Amino acid sequence: MKKSTKKLHDKHPGLVYSENKKVVSHVQRNDGDWIINTLMIEACETPFRYKRKKSYKNLQGQRVNLTYYPSSETVAGLELEIMKVVRVKRA
């Protein structure tokens, strides 16, 4: 774990750090002033989500390092597990 990531993890102990994960799918959609990015990671069924003001380069097929925390979201009365991404970097 890099020094900056360790510092962030020490400050927020619920964060999870994953390295060198392959992105299977990357979808961007508008939500008002924000663009919501959804990543699907190889061998993981839970979506990873983050927001940006501008669109981001397509990460499909790339390897990334992720800092995230588990969360849940209710859609049509069903509670779904998602991962809220704090930081995403290409590996």
ChimeraX attribute file (.defattr): number of C-alpha atoms within 10 A of each C-alpha:
attribute: neighborCount
match mode: 1-to-1
recipient: residues
	/A:1	10
	/A:2	7
	/A:3	8
	/A:4	9
	/A:5	15
	/A:6	13
	/A:7	11
	/A:8	13
	/A:9	16
	/A:10	11
	/A:11	10
	/A:12	11
	/A:13	10
	/A:14	11
	/A:15	17
	/A:16	16
	/A:17	17
	/A:18	12
	/A:19	15
	/A:20	13
	/A:21	19
	/A:22	20
	/A:23	18
	/A:24	16
	/A:25	16
	/A:26	20
	/A:27	14
	/A:28	18
	/A:29	12
	/A:30	14
	/A:31	10
	/A:32	8
	/A:33	9
	/A:34	14
	/A:35	18
	/A:36	19
	/A:37	20
	/A:38	20
	/A:39	21
	/A:40	19
	/A:41	20
	/A:42	13
	/A:43	10
	/A:44	10
	/A:45	10
	/A:46	14
	/A:47	18
	/A:48	22
	/A:49	19
	/A:50	18
	/A:51	19
	/A:52	13
	/A:53	12
	/A:54	11
	/A:55	14
	/A:56	13
	/A:57	8
	/A:58	13
	/A:59	17
	/A:60	15
	/A:61	14
	/A:62	15
	/A:63	18
	/A:64	18
	/A:65	16
	/A:66	21
	/A:67	20
	/A:68	21
	/A:69	17
	/A:70	14
	/A:71	11
	/A:72	11
	/A:73	12
	/A:74	9
	/A:75	8
	/A:76	6
	/A:77	7
	/A:78	8
	/A:79	10
	/A:80	12
	/A:81	15
	/A:82	18
	/A:83	20
	/A:84	20
	/A:85	22
	/A:86	15
	/A:87	12
	/A:88	14
	/A:89	12
	/A:90	13
	/A:91	12
